[in-house]
Amino acid sequence: MSSTQALRRPRGGRMLAGVVAGLADRFGMDRTLARVIYVVVSIISAAFPGLLVYLLCWFIIPEGD
C-alpha cells in the first residue's frame, strides 16, 4: 500500500469499528499484529486511555468505500 493512502476504517475485515484495521492498513502492518499490540498497550496503560482513544478514533476516522 502507498504511504500516501488516506486513513480510513475498512468496511470488511474489521472486529469492532475498524479503527485498528485502518491504522494497520495505512502503515502496512498485519492487522492481527496491530490488534495484539493495541490490546497489550491498552492493558499496560490501565485500559481506560486505550478505550477512550479507540472511541475517539471511531468517530474521527471516516469509513472507507
mmCIF file as gemmi writes it, N, C-alpha and C atoms, coordinates in Angstrom:
data_model
loop_
_atom_site.group_PDB
_atom_site.id
_atom_site.type_symbol
_atom_site.label_atom_id
_atom_site.label_alt_id
_atom_site.label_comp_id
_atom_site.label_asym_id
_atom_site.label_entity_id
_atom_site.label_seq_id
_atom_site.pdbx_PDB_ins_code
_atom_site.Cartn_x
_atom_site.Cartn_y
_atom_site.Cartn_z
_atom_site.occupancy
_atom_site.B_iso_or_equiv
_atom_site.pdbx_formal_charge
_atom_site.auth_seq_id
_atom_site.auth_asym_id
_atom_site.pdbx_PDB_model_num
ATOM 1 N N . MET Axp A 1 ? 0.825 -1.182 0 1 0 ? 1 A 1
ATOM 2 C CA . MET Axp A 1 ? 0 0 0 1 0 ? 1 A 1
ATOM 3 C C . MET Axp A 1 ? 0.872 1.249 0 1 0 ? 1 A 1
ATOM 4 N N . SER Axp A 2 ? 0.326 2.26 -0.551 1 0 ? 2 A 1
ATOM 5 C CA . SER Axp A 2 ? 1.062 3.502 -0.669 1 0 ? 2 A 1
ATOM 6 C C . SER Axp A 2 ? 1.083 4.246 0.66 1 0 ? 2 A 1
ATOM 7 N N . SER Axp A 3 ? 2.182 4.923 0.924 1 0 ? 3 A 1
ATOM 8 C CA . SER Axp A 3 ? 2.276 5.675 2.172 1 0 ? 3 A 1
ATOM 9 C C . SER Axp A 3 ? 1.451 6.956 2.115 1 0 ? 3 A 1
ATOM 10 N N . THR Axp A 4 ? 0.909 7.3 0.931 1 0 ? 4 A 1
ATOM 11 C CA . THR Axp A 4 ? 0.077 8.483 0.806 1 0 ? 4 A 1
ATOM 12 C C . THR Axp A 4 ? -1.413 8.142 0.888 1 0 ? 4 A 1
ATOM 13 N N . GLN Axp A 5 ? -1.719 6.883 1.152 1 0 ? 5 A 1
ATOM 14 C CA . GLN Axp A 5 ? -3.118 6.456 1.26 1 0 ? 5 A 1
ATOM 15 C C . GLN Axp A 5 ? -3.765 7.117 2.472 1 0 ? 5 A 1
ATOM 16 N N . ALA Axp A 6 ? -4.988 7.579 2.296 1 0 ? 6 A 1
ATOM 17 C CA . ALA Axp A 6 ? -5.707 8.231 3.39 1 0 ? 6 A 1
ATOM 18 C C . ALA Axp A 6 ? -6.097 7.206 4.451 1 0 ? 6 A 1
ATOM 19 N N . LEU Axp A 7 ? -6.179 7.663 5.681 1 0 ? 7 A 1
ATOM 20 C CA . LEU Axp A 7 ? -6.583 6.799 6.787 1 0 ? 7 A 1
ATOM 21 C C . LEU Axp A 7 ? -8.094 6.636 6.751 1 0 ? 7 A 1
ATOM 22 N N . ARG Axp A 8 ? -8.539 5.398 6.591 1 0 ? 8 A 1
ATOM 23 C CA . ARG Axp A 8 ? -9.968 5.072 6.525 1 0 ? 8 A 1
ATOM 24 C C . ARG Axp A 8 ? -10.226 3.805 7.319 1 0 ? 8 A 1
ATOM 25 N N . ARG Axp A 9 ? -11.426 3.686 7.864 1 0 ? 9 A 1
ATOM 26 C CA . ARG Axp A 9 ? -11.839 2.451 8.532 1 0 ? 9 A 1
ATOM 27 C C . ARG Axp A 9 ? -12.445 1.539 7.475 1 0 ? 9 A 1
ATOM 28 N N . PRO Axp A 10 ? -11.891 0.339 7.273 1 0 ? 10 A 1
ATOM 29 C CA . PRO Axp A 10 ? -12.413 -0.55 6.227 1 0 ? 10 A 1
ATOM 30 C C . PRO Axp A 10 ? -13.799 -1.081 6.583 1 0 ? 10 A 1
ATOM 31 N N . ARG Axp A 11 ? -14.591 -1.367 5.563 1 0 ? 11 A 1
ATOM 32 C CA . ARG Axp A 11 ? -15.919 -1.943 5.793 1 0 ? 11 A 1
ATOM 33 C C . ARG Axp A 11 ? -15.825 -3.444 6.041 1 0 ? 11 A 1
ATOM 34 N N . GLY Axp A 12 ? -14.832 -4.092 5.47 1 0 ? 12 A 1
ATOM 35 C CA . GLY Axp A 12 ? -14.665 -5.531 5.63 1 0 ? 12 A 1
ATOM 36 C C . GLY Axp A 12 ? -13.43 -5.855 6.454 1 0 ? 12 A 1
ATOM 37 N N . GLY Axp A 13 ? -13.447 -6.994 7.119 1 0 ? 13 A 1
ATOM 38 C CA . GLY Axp A 13 ? -12.279 -7.448 7.862 1 0 ? 13 A 1
ATOM 39 C C . GLY Axp A 13 ? -12.03 -6.724 9.165 1 0 ? 13 A 1
ATOM 40 N N . ARG Axp A 14 ? -13.054 -6.135 9.724 1 0 ? 14 A 1
ATOM 41 C CA . ARG Axp A 14 ? -12.864 -5.423 10.978 1 0 ? 14 A 1
ATOM 42 C C . ARG Axp A 14 ? -13.499 -6.198 12.12 1 0 ? 14 A 1
ATOM 43 N N . MET Axp A 15 ? -13.021 -5.941 13.321 1 0 ? 15 A 1
ATOM 44 C CA . MET Axp A 15 ? -13.543 -6.62 14.501 1 0 ? 15 A 1
ATOM 45 C C . MET Axp A 15 ? -14.675 -5.807 15.138 1 0 ? 15 A 1
ATOM 46 N N . LEU Axp A 16 ? -14.419 -4.574 15.454 1 0 ? 16 A 1
ATOM 47 C CA . LEU Axp A 16 ? -15.455 -3.707 16.04 1 0 ? 16 A 1
ATOM 48 C C . LEU Axp A 16 ? -15.789 -2.591 15.054 1 0 ? 16 A 1
ATOM 49 N N . ALA Axp A 17 ? -15.061 -1.51 15.136 1 0 ? 17 A 1
ATOM 50 C CA . ALA Axp A 17 ? -15.337 -0.373 14.272 1 0 ? 17 A 1
ATOM 51 C C . ALA Axp A 17 ? -14.333 -0.233 13.135 1 0 ? 17 A 1
ATOM 52 N N . GLY Axp A 18 ? -13.264 -1.016 13.162 1 0 ? 18 A 1
ATOM 53 C CA . GLY Axp A 18 ? -12.27 -0.958 12.098 1 0 ? 18 A 1
ATOM 54 C C . GLY Axp A 18 ? -11.149 0.037 12.317 1 0 ? 18 A 1
ATOM 55 N N . VAL Axp A 19 ? -11.054 0.595 13.502 1 0 ? 19 A 1
ATOM 56 C CA . VAL Axp A 19 ? -10.03 1.601 13.784 1 0 ? 19 A 1
ATOM 57 C C . VAL Axp A 19 ? -8.628 1.008 13.655 1 0 ? 19 A 1
ATOM 58 N N . VAL Axp A 20 ? -8.376 -0.077 14.347 1 0 ? 20 A 1
ATOM 59 C CA . VAL Axp A 20 ? -7.037 -0.681 14.323 1 0 ? 20 A 1
ATOM 60 C C . VAL Axp A 20 ? -6.741 -1.274 12.945 1 0 ? 20 A 1
ATOM 61 N N . ALA Axp A 21 ? -7.745 -1.844 12.291 1 0 ? 21 A 1
ATOM 62 C CA . ALA Axp A 21 ? -7.553 -2.373 10.932 1 0 ? 21 A 1
ATOM 63 C C . ALA Axp A 21 ? -7.182 -1.248 9.975 1 0 ? 21 A 1
ATOM 64 N N . GLY Axp A 22 ? -7.818 -0.105 10.108 1 0 ? 22 A 1
ATOM 65 C CA . GLY Axp A 22 ? -7.491 1.054 9.266 1 0 ? 22 A 1
ATOM 66 C C . GLY Axp A 22 ? -6.086 1.559 9.509 1 0 ? 22 A 1
ATOM 67 N N . LEU Axp A 23 ? -5.689 1.599 10.778 1 0 ? 23 A 1
ATOM 68 C CA . LEU Axp A 23 ? -4.322 2.026 11.103 1 0 ? 23 A 1
ATOM 69 C C . LEU Axp A 23 ? -3.303 1.022 10.558 1 0 ? 23 A 1
ATOM 70 N N . ALA Axp A 24 ? -3.601 -0.266 10.696 1 0 ? 24 A 1
ATOM 71 C CA . ALA Axp A 24 ? -2.696 -1.3 10.192 1 0 ? 24 A 1
ATOM 72 C C . ALA Axp A 24 ? -2.558 -1.202 8.677 1 0 ? 24 A 1
ATOM 73 N N . ASP Axp A 25 ? -3.66 -1.004 7.973 1 0 ? 25 A 1
ATOM 74 C CA . ASP Axp A 25 ? -3.617 -0.862 6.517 1 0 ? 25 A 1
ATOM 75 C C . ASP Axp A 25 ? -2.816 0.372 6.117 1 0 ? 25 A 1
ATOM 76 N N . ARG Axp A 26 ? -3.033 1.457 6.818 1 0 ? 26 A 1
ATOM 77 C CA . ARG Axp A 26 ? -2.358 2.727 6.499 1 0 ? 26 A 1
ATOM 78 C C . ARG Axp A 26 ? -0.842 2.615 6.639 1 0 ? 26 A 1
ATOM 79 N N . PHE Axp A 27 ? -0.393 1.875 7.665 1 0 ? 27 A 1
ATOM 80 C CA . PHE Axp A 27 ? 1.041 1.771 7.919 1 0 ? 27 A 1
ATOM 81 C C . PHE Axp A 27 ? 1.649 0.461 7.44 1 0 ? 27 A 1
ATOM 82 N N . GLY Axp A 28 ? 0.886 -0.329 6.7 1 0 ? 28 A 1
ATOM 83 C CA . GLY Axp A 28 ? 1.411 -1.551 6.089 1 0 ? 28 A 1
ATOM 84 C C . GLY Axp A 28 ? 1.722 -2.655 7.079 1 0 ? 28 A 1
ATOM 85 N N . MET Axp A 29 ? 0.961 -2.743 8.154 1 0 ? 29 A 1
ATOM 86 C CA . MET Axp A 29 ? 1.169 -3.781 9.171 1 0 ? 29 A 1
ATOM 87 C C . MET Axp A 29 ? 0.137 -4.886 9.011 1 0 ? 29 A 1
ATOM 88 N N . ASP Axp A 30 ? 0.428 -6.023 9.601 1 0 ? 30 A 1
ATOM 89 C CA . ASP Axp A 30 ? -0.543 -7.102 9.684 1 0 ? 30 A 1
ATOM 90 C C . ASP Axp A 30 ? -1.63 -6.683 10.677 1 0 ? 30 A 1
ATOM 91 N N . ARG Axp A 31 ? -2.892 -6.878 10.314 1 0 ? 31 A 1
ATOM 92 C CA . ARG Axp A 31 ? -3.997 -6.449 11.169 1 0 ? 31 A 1
ATOM 93 C C . ARG Axp A 31 ? -3.99 -7.155 12.519 1 0 ? 31 A 1
ATOM 94 N N . THR Axp A 32 ? -3.711 -8.446 12.523 1 0 ? 32 A 1
ATOM 95 C CA . THR Axp A 32 ? -3.71 -9.204 13.779 1 0 ? 32 A 1
ATOM 96 C C . THR Axp A 32 ? -2.607 -8.707 14.706 1 0 ? 32 A 1
ATOM 97 N N . LEU Axp A 33 ? -1.435 -8.485 14.17 1 0 ? 33 A 1
ATOM 98 C CA . LEU Axp A 33 ? -0.325 -7.966 14.97 1 0 ? 33 A 1
ATOM 99 C C . LEU Axp A 33 ? -0.664 -6.591 15.534 1 0 ? 33 A 1
ATOM 100 N N . ALA Axp A 34 ? -1.263 -5.74 14.725 1 0 ? 34 A 1
ATOM 101 C CA . ALA Axp A 34 ? -1.641 -4.401 15.185 1 0 ? 34 A 1
ATOM 102 C C . ALA Axp A 34 ? -2.664 -4.488 16.312 1 0 ? 34 A 1
ATOM 103 N N . ARG Axp A 35 ? -3.62 -5.413 16.197 1 0 ? 35 A 1
ATOM 104 C CA . ARG Axp A 35 ? -4.632 -5.583 17.25 1 0 ? 35 A 1
ATOM 105 C C . ARG Axp A 35 ? -3.998 -6.054 18.551 1 0 ? 35 A 1
ATOM 106 N N . VAL Axp A 36 ? -3.084 -7.012 18.443 1 0 ? 36 A 1
ATOM 107 C CA . VAL Axp A 36 ? -2.403 -7.523 19.643 1 0 ? 36 A 1
ATOM 108 C C . VAL Axp A 36 ? -1.606 -6.405 20.311 1 0 ? 36 A 1
ATOM 109 N N . ILE Axp A 37 ? -0.879 -5.645 19.528 1 0 ? 37 A 1
ATOM 110 C CA . ILE Axp A 37 ? -0.089 -4.536 20.074 1 0 ? 37 A 1
ATOM 111 C C . ILE Axp A 37 ? -1.009 -3.524 20.752 1 0 ? 37 A 1
ATOM 112 N N . TYR Axp A 38 ? -2.124 -3.189 20.114 1 0 ? 38 A 1
ATOM 113 C CA . TYR Axp A 38 ? -3.05 -2.211 20.681 1 0 ? 38 A 1
ATOM 114 C C . TYR Axp A 38 ? -3.624 -2.692 22.014 1 0 ? 38 A 1
ATOM 115 N N . VAL Axp A 39 ? -4.018 -3.956 22.076 1 0 ? 39 A 1
ATOM 116 C CA . VAL Axp A 39 ? -4.586 -4.506 23.31 1 0 ? 39 A 1
ATOM 117 C C . VAL Axp A 39 ? -3.536 -4.535 24.422 1 0 ? 39 A 1
ATOM 118 N N . VAL Axp A 40 ? -2.329 -4.973 24.108 1 0 ? 40 A 1
ATOM 119 C CA . VAL Axp A 40 ? -1.263 -5.034 25.118 1 0 ? 40 A 1
ATOM 120 C C . VAL Axp A 40 ? -0.946 -3.636 25.65 1 0 ? 40 A 1
ATOM 121 N N . VAL Axp A 41 ? -0.807 -2.674 24.758 1 0 ? 41 A 1
ATOM 122 C CA . VAL Axp A 41 ? -0.523 -1.301 25.191 1 0 ? 41 A 1
ATOM 123 C C . VAL Axp A 41 ? -1.679 -0.754 26.02 1 0 ? 41 A 1
ATOM 124 N N . SER Axp A 42 ? -2.916 -1.061 25.629 1 0 ? 42 A 1
ATOM 125 C CA . SER Axp A 42 ? -4.074 -0.599 26.398 1 0 ? 42 A 1
ATOM 126 C C . SER Axp A 42 ? -4.096 -1.201 27.794 1 0 ? 42 A 1
ATOM 127 N N . ILE Axp A 43 ? -3.784 -2.473 27.903 1 0 ? 43 A 1
ATOM 128 C CA . ILE Axp A 43 ? -3.778 -3.128 29.216 1 0 ? 43 A 1
ATOM 129 C C . ILE Axp A 43 ? -2.672 -2.564 30.097 1 0 ? 43 A 1
ATOM 130 N N . ILE Axp A 44 ? -1.51 -2.355 29.521 1 0 ? 44 A 1
ATOM 131 C CA . ILE Axp A 44 ? -0.386 -1.804 30.282 1 0 ? 44 A 1
ATOM 132 C C . ILE Axp A 44 ? -0.711 -0.405 30.793 1 0 ? 44 A 1
ATOM 133 N N . SER Axp A 45 ? -1.483 0.346 30.017 1 0 ? 45 A 1
ATOM 134 C CA . SER Axp A 45 ? -1.82 1.718 30.408 1 0 ? 45 A 1
ATOM 135 C C . SER Axp A 45 ? -3.143 1.778 31.184 1 0 ? 45 A 1
ATOM 136 N N . ALA Axp A 46 ? -3.534 0.688 31.81 1 0 ? 46 A 1
ATOM 137 C CA . ALA Axp A 46 ? -4.748 0.585 32.631 1 0 ? 46 A 1
ATOM 138 C C . ALA Axp A 46 ? -6.029 0.615 31.804 1 0 ? 46 A 1
ATOM 139 N N . ALA Axp A 47 ? -5.973 0.292 30.537 1 0 ? 47 A 1
ATOM 140 C CA . ALA Axp A 47 ? -7.094 0.095 29.621 1 0 ? 47 A 1
ATOM 141 C C . ALA Axp A 47 ? -7.919 1.338 29.326 1 0 ? 47 A 1
ATOM 142 N N . PHE Axp A 48 ? -8.153 2.215 30.277 1 0 ? 48 A 1
ATOM 143 C CA . PHE Axp A 48 ? -9.029 3.358 30.027 1 0 ? 48 A 1
ATOM 144 C C . PHE Axp A 48 ? -8.539 4.266 28.899 1 0 ? 48 A 1
ATOM 145 N N . PRO Axp A 49 ? -7.263 4.701 28.897 1 0 ? 49 A 1
ATOM 146 C CA . PRO Axp A 49 ? -6.828 5.564 27.793 1 0 ? 49 A 1
ATOM 147 C C . PRO Axp A 49 ? -6.958 4.876 26.423 1 0 ? 49 A 1
ATOM 148 N N . GLY Axp A 50 ? -6.663 3.572 26.362 1 0 ? 50 A 1
ATOM 149 C CA . GLY Axp A 50 ? -6.78 2.859 25.091 1 0 ? 50 A 1
ATOM 150 C C . GLY Axp A 50 ? -8.204 2.794 24.606 1 0 ? 50 A 1
ATOM 151 N N . LEU Axp A 51 ? -9.136 2.59 25.501 1 0 ? 51 A 1
ATOM 152 C CA . LEU Axp A 51 ? -10.552 2.553 25.153 1 0 ? 51 A 1
ATOM 153 C C . LEU Axp A 51 ? -11.032 3.929 24.72 1 0 ? 51 A 1
ATOM 154 N N . LEU Axp A 52 ? -10.63 4.954 25.426 1 0 ? 52 A 1
ATOM 155 C CA . LEU Axp A 52 ? -11.02 6.319 25.085 1 0 ? 52 A 1
ATOM 156 C C . LEU Axp A 52 ? -10.476 6.716 23.709 1 0 ? 52 A 1
ATOM 157 N N . VAL Axp A 53 ? -9.22 6.399 23.448 1 0 ? 53 A 1
ATOM 158 C CA . VAL Axp A 53 ? -8.614 6.71 22.15 1 0 ? 53 A 1
ATOM 159 C C . VAL Axp A 53 ? -9.343 5.962 21.033 1 0 ? 53 A 1
ATOM 160 N N . TYR Axp A 54 ? -9.677 4.703 21.274 1 0 ? 54 A 1
ATOM 161 C CA . TYR Axp A 54 ? -10.396 3.909 20.273 1 0 ? 54 A 1
ATOM 162 C C . TYR Axp A 54 ? -11.75 4.548 19.951 1 0 ? 54 A 1
ATOM 163 N N . LEU Axp A 55 ? -12.484 4.93 20.98 1 0 ? 55 A 1
ATOM 164 C CA . LEU Axp A 55 ? -13.794 5.548 20.767 1 0 ? 55 A 1
ATOM 165 C C . LEU Axp A 55 ? -13.683 6.879 20.02 1 0 ? 55 A 1
ATOM 166 N N . LEU Axp A 56 ? -12.697 7.687 20.376 1 0 ? 56 A 1
ATOM 167 C CA . LEU Axp A 56 ? -12.488 8.947 19.669 1 0 ? 56 A 1
ATOM 168 C C . LEU Axp A 56 ? -12.145 8.711 18.199 1 0 ? 56 A 1
ATOM 169 N N . CYS Axp A 57 ? -11.257 7.753 17.947 1 0 ? 57 A 1
ATOM 170 C CA . CYS Axp A 57 ? -10.865 7.441 16.573 1 0 ? 57 A 1
ATOM 171 C C . CYS Axp A 57 ? -12.043 6.901 15.766 1 0 ? 57 A 1
ATOM 172 N N . TRP Axp A 58 ? -12.933 6.172 16.428 1 0 ? 58 A 1
ATOM 173 C CA . TRP Axp A 58 ? -14.122 5.625 15.775 1 0 ? 58 A 1
ATOM 174 C C . TRP Axp A 58 ? -14.952 6.753 15.161 1 0 ? 58 A 1
ATOM 175 N N . PHE Axp A 59 ? -15.065 7.853 15.867 1 0 ? 59 A 1
ATOM 176 C CA . PHE Axp A 59 ? -15.862 8.98 15.371 1 0 ? 59 A 1
ATOM 177 C C . PHE Axp A 59 ? -15.086 9.919 14.47 1 0 ? 59 A 1
ATOM 178 N N . ILE Axp A 60 ? -13.761 9.951 14.604 1 0 ? 60 A 1
ATOM 179 C CA . ILE Axp A 60 ? -12.948 10.88 13.813 1 0 ? 60 A 1
ATOM 180 C C . ILE Axp A 60 ? -12.558 10.301 12.456 1 0 ? 60 A 1
ATOM 181 N N . ILE Axp A 61 ? -12.157 9.029 12.407 1 0 ? 61 A 1
ATOM 182 C CA . ILE Axp A 61 ? -11.673 8.413 11.163 1 0 ? 61 A 1
ATOM 183 C C . ILE Axp A 61 ? -12.871 8.039 10.294 1 0 ? 61 A 1
ATOM 184 N N . PRO Axp A 62 ? -12.912 8.539 9.07 1 0 ? 62 A 1
ATOM 185 C CA . PRO Axp A 62 ? -14.05 8.22 8.198 1 0 ? 62 A 1
ATOM 186 C C . PRO Axp A 62 ? -14.032 6.767 7.726 1 0 ? 62 A 1
ATOM 187 N N . GLU Axp A 63 ? -15.218 6.261 7.421 1 0 ? 63 A 1
ATOM 188 C CA . GLU Axp A 63 ? -15.348 4.894 6.936 1 0 ? 63 A 1
ATOM 189 C C . GLU Axp A 63 ? -14.967 4.853 5.457 1 0 ? 63 A 1
ATOM 190 N N . GLY Axp A 64 ? -14.294 3.797 5.049 1 0 ? 64 A 1
ATOM 191 C CA . GLY Axp A 64 ? -13.881 3.641 3.657 1 0 ? 64 A 1
ATOM 192 C C . GLY Axp A 64 ? -15.034 3.279 2.748 1 0 ? 64 A 1
ATOM 193 N N . ASP Axp A 65 ? -14.736 3.256 1.466 1 0 ? 65 A 1
ATOM 194 C CA . ASP Axp A 65 ? -15.77 2.93 0.459 1 0 ? 65 A 1
ATOM 195 C C . ASP Axp A 65 ? -16.05 1.458 0.406 1 0 ? 65 A 1
